[in-house]
């Protein structure tokens, strides 16, 4: 983990990713995903993914991002807790970056994200 980390009322733990991709990952129960899938992530250059991560979970408590609030660290990543059991995160090239900022050699900046909610989780 690097710069920031938070937990949600629904039991997810989320952290930022700065190396090699700017983005966010969250671990915990992902409604609608296969039972062994425990992590959802997104980056500025990659669509959201629901996947299995076998990295041991930290047992530390992290600051709670309560329902109705968001984190927007000005790096293109925004996460909002819409309800106690619903989280949405989006990653896109920050508006503060020059329009001429080139894409990485093998990837493309775009708007990507994920939604975790009781009726089913999905990525884009």
C-alpha distance (Angstrom), angle and dihedral (degrees) to the residues before:
residue distance angle dihedral
X1 . . .
X2 3.76 . .
X3 3.82 132.3 .
X4 3.81 108.5 -1.9
X5 3.76 140.9 8.5
X6 3.80 133.3 -179.5
X7 3.78 141.0 171.7
X8 3.79 129.2 -135.9
X9 3.80 129.0 -137.9
X10 3.82 86.9 -113.3
X11 3.81 92.1 62.2
X12 3.82 103.4 -99.5
X13 3.80 121.7 137.2
X14 3.81 113.8 -151.6
X15 3.80 132.0 -171.2
X16 3.76 138.3 174.8
X17 3.76 125.4 -107.0
X18 3.78 120.5 -148.9
X19 3.80 102.3 160.8
X20 3.05 119.9 92.7
X21 3.80 95.3 -18.5
X22 3.80 130.2 28.9
X23 3.80 105.4 -126.8
X24 3.79 147.6 96.6
X25 3.81 135.6 -94.9
X26 3.80 128.8 -164.9
X27 3.79 128.2 -167.4
X28 3.77 130.9 -161.5
X29 3.79 135.9 68.4
X30 3.83 111.7 -11.3
X31 3.86 108.5 -161.9
X32 3.78 113.3 -135.5
X33 3.80 94.2 16.2
X34 3.79 124.4 113.1
X35 3.83 109.8 -81.7
X36 3.81 94.9 -107.3
X37 3.82 93.6 51.8
X38 3.79 108.4 99.2
X39 3.81 107.1 157.2
X40 3.79 135.4 62.7
X41 3.80 122.4 -170.9
X42 3.79 143.9 168.4
X43 3.80 137.4 -175.7
X44 3.79 138.5 -168.0
X45 3.80 90.2 -100.1
X46 3.79 102.6 32.4
X47 3.77 134.9 60.4
X48 3.77 118.7 -116.6
X49 3.80 118.8 -78.1
X50 3.77 134.5 -160.7
X51 3.79 109.1 -154.1
X52 3.77 147.4 148.5
X53 3.79 117.1 -94.3
X54 3.80 118.5 -171.8
X55 3.81 94.4 -171.4
X56 3.81 108.0 125.9
X57 3.79 112.5 -102.7
X58 3.77 119.8 -116.7
X59 3.77 115.3 -115.3
X60 3.81 93.8 -150.3
X61 3.76 119.6 114.5
X62 3.78 113.1 -119.2
X63 3.80 130.4 -157.3
X64 3.79 111.6 -78.7
X65 3.80 117.4 -120.7
X66 3.81 98.4 -153.7
X67 3.79 127.1 -144.8
X68 3.79 111.6 -78.2
X69 3.81 94.7 30.6
X70 3.80 136.9 98.7
X71 3.78 142.8 -163.7
X72 3.81 118.3 -137.0
X73 3.83 110.9 169.8
X74 3.86 94.5 -179.1
X75 3.81 94.2 -110.7
X76 3.81 95.8 104.5
X77 3.82 96.0 -88.6
X78 3.81 121.0 111.1
X79 3.81 125.7 174.6
X80 3.81 124.9 -176.5
X81 3.79 130.0 -173.4
X82 3.80 101.1 -142.4
X83 3.82 94.9 -178.7
X84 3.81 136.0 -9.6
X85 3.81 88.6 -83.7
X86 3.83 102.1 32.2
X87 3.82 130.4 79.0
X88 3.79 130.0 173.3
X89 3.82 125.4 -172.5
X90 3.81 128.5 -175.4
X91 3.79 131.0 -172.0
X92 3.80 124.4 -167.0
X93 3.79 138.2 147.3
X94 3.82 105.1 -73.5
X95 3.81 117.2 -106.9
X96 3.82 87.2 -130.5
X97 3.82 90.7 66.5
X98 3.79 118.7 91.6
X99 3.81 114.6 -96.7
X100 3.82 85.3 -126.1
X101 3.81 93.3 60.9
X102 3.81 101.5 127.4
X103 3.78 124.1 -129.9
X104 3.81 115.8 -107.6
X105 3.83 111.7 -93.8
X106 3.81 96.6 -98.9
X107 3.81 103.2 23.3
X108 3.80 140.6 55.5
X109 3.79 129.6 -134.3
X110 3.78 110.8 -123.7
X111 3.78 142.2 139.5
X112 3.78 110.3 -77.3
X113 3.77 134.7 162.5
X114 3.76 153.0 138.0
X115 3.78 140.7 -121.1
X116 3.81 123.5 -150.3
X117 3.81 113.3 -168.1
X118 3.82 139.0 140.7
X119 3.82 94.5 -103.3
X120 3.82 90.0 58.0
X121 3.77 139.6 -56.8
X122 3.80 124.7 -114.4
X123 3.78 142.6 173.2
X124 3.77 137.0 -145.4
